[in-house]
Amino acid sequence: MSTAVKLQEVRIKDIEVTSDSITAHLVDGRVVSVPLAWSWRLSEATPKHRAHFEIIGDGQGVHWPEIDEDISAEGKLYGIPAKKPRKVSK
């Protein structure tokens, strides 16, 4: 017996960023939350900048224009924390 499974595309309906978490409300009803530290840009941003975002690509991602941060829906669901770039010593 074979079973066909249709994977539903992960899409973000809304997002919330608090002082310690990033929470995505998905179109299919799931809610996914990760620590704010997973995005060093968001963790270093002001609350005002965290609150100004655009859902892009019909929910495939979120963009924060003032801090040039992008998070994809799939990355949010399956991803790993963003690594902060190393500072080069002179």
DAQUIRA-V213750 format. One record per residue. N is the residue number from 0. SS is DSSP state (2 for helix, 1 for strand, 0 for the rest). PHI is phi as a letter, one per 40 degrees, with the letter a starting at -180 (999 if undefined). OMEGA is omega in whole degrees, 0 to 359 (NA if undefined). Layout:
# DAQUIRA-V213750
N_SS_PHI_OMEGA + N_SS_PHI_OMEGA
This chain:
# DAQUIRA-V213750
0_0_999_177 + 1_0_b_180 + 2_0_b_177 + 3_0_c_179 + 4_0_b_177 + 5_0_c_178 + 6_0_c_180 + 7_0_c_178 + 8_0_c_179 + 9_0_c_179 + 10_0_b_181 + 11_1_c_177 + 12_1_c_181 + 13_1_a_180 + 14_1_a_177 + 15_1_b_176 + 16_1_b_178 + 17_0_b_180 + 18_0_c_179 + 19_0_a_179 + 20_1_a_173 + 21_1_b_183 + 22_1_b_178 + 23_1_b_173 + 24_1_c_184 + 25_1_c_181 + 26_0_d_183 + 27_0_c_176 + 28_0_h_178 + 29_0_c_175 + 30_1_b_183 + 31_1_b_181 + 32_1_b_176 + 33_1_b_178 + 34_1_c_178 + 35_2_d_180 + 36_2_c_177 + 37_2_c_175 + 38_0_b_181 + 39_2_c_179 + 40_2_c_179 + 41_2_c_181 + 42_2_c_178 + 43_2_c_182 + 44_0_c_176 + 45_0_c_176 + 46_2_d_179 + 47_2_c_179 + 48_2_c_178 + 49_2_c_183 + 50_2_c_182 + 51_0_b_182 + 52_0_b_176 + 53_1_b_172 + 54_1_c_187 + 55_1_b_175 + 56_2_f_179 + 57_2_f_177 + 58_2_g_180 + 59_0_c_180 + 60_1_a_179 + 61_1_b_180 + 62_1_b_174 + 63_1_b_188 + 64_0_c_184 + 65_0_c_182 + 66_0_b_178 + 67_0_f_179 + 68_1_b_176 + 69_1_b_175 + 70_1_b_178 + 71_1_c_178 + 72_2_c_180 + 73_2_c_178 + 74_2_c_179 + 75_2_c_183 + 76_2_c_187 + 77_2_b_192 + 78_0_c_178 + 79_0_b_181 + 80_0_d_176 + 81_0_c_178 + 82_0_c_177 + 83_0_c_180 + 84_0_c_178 + 85_0_c_174 + 86_0_c_182 + 87_0_c_178 + 88_0_c_179 + 89_0_b_NA
